[in-house]
């Protein structure tokens, strides 16, 4: 499978008064045609920053370096207007939470905003498409839902509207930002079924989440992030059977099905993170190198892992 998107040495630093927050620490990652890539990590790991960088949605106080290559074209170095046109025509986003929906716009208009802006779809056709999409997602009265505002819809209806936003036009890549955050198990099952429908309308998907069970079900590969660093990239089955990085093992051991063992220590401050391996203060397998030197990414069989265990 060829790569659709490549993140090459991507660094994002937020300047906040006299402080600097390194949100991404030189990320190298590819999204391949035909796959669902799950990006896993605790809050503050840099998952959402990665998506916002791909959409060029970072605030003005963010300094970005490196490359984001889409079919060989660097989205960061090209003119912003050209980049946004390319992004709008080829990327779509299923955002995090119902708060992403505008309470003052009807559902159909939010679903059809992207095809109307980037593909010349008129309002009448946009309305028809929105109703059709909602109907394919199991809504019995799609016209009623399409013409409703956010406060008039149930959680299940709103989740369908969010997915319809991401599937409303032709997309090579669909990004999902914490699609199960705050949802109960019934709603998570709905998201899984809707995700399968959205996958049929795209060439690849990137799903960021802290929900291990959800990512195990929907992903082909898993990328593990921690404090702005990628620590492991693995095929999903291999990750859940034989994780390589100590942090990956700790995450899996924190699952109820594996003993519910909490990870020792706390996530470090991103204002003054550890100099070496970001996970070293919490790692039982650390040695003298870990505190001062960043481990390189190494290939271990088919797994990429950042740990001195394999150096």
Long-range contacts (C-beta under 8 A, 24 or more apart in sequence): 1-32, 1-33, 1-34, 1-35, 2-32, 2-33, 3-30, 3-31, 3-32, 3-33, 3-69, 4-31, 4-32, 4-33, 4-70, 4-71, 4-172, 4-173, 4-203, 4-204, 5-30, 5-31, 5-54, 5-68, 5-69, 5-70, 5-173, 5-204, 5-206, 6-30, 6-31, 6-67, 6-68, 6-69, 7-50, 7-53, 7-54, 7-66, 7-67, 7-68, 8-66, 8-67, 8-68, 8-69, 9-65, 9-66, 9-67, 10-50, 10-53, 10-64, 10-65, 10-66, 10-67, 10-68, 11-63, 11-64, 11-65, 11-66, 12-46, 12-49, 12-53, 12-58, 12-62, 12-63, 12-64, 12-228, 13-62, 13-63, 14-59, 14-61, 14-62, 14-63, 15-61, 15-62, 15-63, 16-61, 19-271, 20-271, 21-270, 21-271, 22-228, 22-270, 22-273, 23-49, 23-62, 23-228, 23-270, 24-49, 24-50, 24-53, 24-228, 25-227, 25-228, 25-229, 25-278, 25-294, 26-66, 27-66, 27-228, 27-229, 27-230, 28-230, 28-297, 29-223, 29-230, 29-233, 31-173, 31-204, 31-206, 32-204, 32-221, 33-203, 33-204, 34-203, 34-204, 35-204, 35-205, 35-220, 35-221, 36-199, 36-204, 36-205, 36-206, 36-207, 36-218, 36-219, 36-220, 36-221, 37-204, 37-205, 37-206, 37-207, 37-219, 37-220, 37-221, 37-222, 37-223, 38-207, 38-208, 38-209, 38-215, 38-218, 38-219, 38-221, 38-222, 38-223, 38-236, 39-206, 39-207, 39-208, 39-209, 39-223, 39-225, 40-208, 40-209, 40-210, 40-212, 40-215, 40-222, 40-223, 40-224, 40-225, 40-251, 41-208, 41-210, 41-224, 41-225, 41-226, 42-210, 42-226, 42-267, 43-210, 43-267, 44-227, 44-267, 44-270, 45-225, 45-226, 45-227, 45-228, 46-225, 46-227, 46-228, 46-229, 47-177, 47-178, 47-208, 47-209, 47-225, 48-96, 48-177, 48-178, 48-208, 49-228, 50-208, 50-225, 51-93, 51-175, 51-177, 51-206, 51-208, 54-87, 54-91, 54-175, 55-87, 55-91, 55-93, 55-175, 56-80, 56-83, 56-84, 56-87, 85-118, 88-114, 88-117, 88-118, 89-118, 89-119, 90-171, 90-172, 90-173, 91-171, 91-172, 91-173, 91-174, 91-175, 92-165, 92-166, 92-167, 92-168, 92-169, 92-171, 92-173, 92-174, 92-175, 92-202, 93-165, 93-166, 93-174, 93-175, 93-176, 93-177, 94-162, 94-163, 94-165, 94-166, 94-174, 94-175, 94-176, 94-177, 94-179, 94-198, 95-162, 95-165, 95-177, 96-177, 96-178, 96-179, 96-181, 97-178, 97-181, 97-182, 98-150, 98-155, 98-158, 98-159, 98-162, 100-162, 101-150, 101-158, 101-161, 101-162, 102-150, 103-149, 103-150, 103-151, 104-149, 105-149, 106-146, 106-147, 106-148, 106-149, 107-134, 107-145, 107-146, 107-147, 107-148, 107-149, 107-150, 107-153, 107-161, 108-146, 108-147, 110-161, 110-165, 111-146, 111-161, 111-164, 111-165, 111-168, 112-168, 113-165, 113-168, 114-165, 114-168, 114-169, 115-168, 115-169, 118-169, 119-169, 119-170, 121-169, 129-168, 130-164, 130-168, 133-164, 133-167, 133-168, 134-160, 134-161, 134-164, 136-197, 137-163, 137-164, 137-194, 137-197, 155-183, 155-187, 156-187, 156-190, 159-183, 159-187, 159-190, 159-191, 159-194, 160-190, 160-194, 163-191, 163-194, 163-195, 163-197, 163-198, 166-198, 167-197, 167-198, 167-201, 167-202, 170-201, 171-201, 171-202, 171-203, 172-202, 172-203, 172-204, 173-202, 173-203, 173-204, 173-205, 173-206, 174-198, 174-199, 174-201, 174-202, 174-204, 174-205, 174-206, 175-205, 175-206, 175-207, 175-208, 176-205, 176-206, 176-207, 176-208, 176-209, 177-208, 178-208, 178-209, 178-210, 179-207, 179-209, 179-214, 180-209, 180-211, 180-214, 181-209, 181-210, 181-211, 188-214, 192-217, 192-218, 212-251, 212-252, 212-255, 213-255, 216-240, 224-248, 224-251, 226-278, 226-279, 227-267, 227-268, 227-270, 227-273, 227-278, 227-279, 228-270, 228-273, 228-278, 229-278, 229-294, 229-306, 230-297, 230-304, 230-306, 231-279, 231-305, 231-306, 231-307, 232-303, 232-304, 232-305, 232-306, 233-303, 233-304, 233-305, 234-302, 234-303, 234-304, 234-305, 235-302, 235-303, 238-302, 238-303, 239-303, 244-300, 244-303, 244-305, 244-307, 244-310, 245-279, 245-305, 245-306, 245-307, 246-279, 246-283, 246-284, 246-285, 246-307, 246-309, 247-279, 247-282, 247-283, 250-282, 277-306, 277-307, 277-308, 285-309
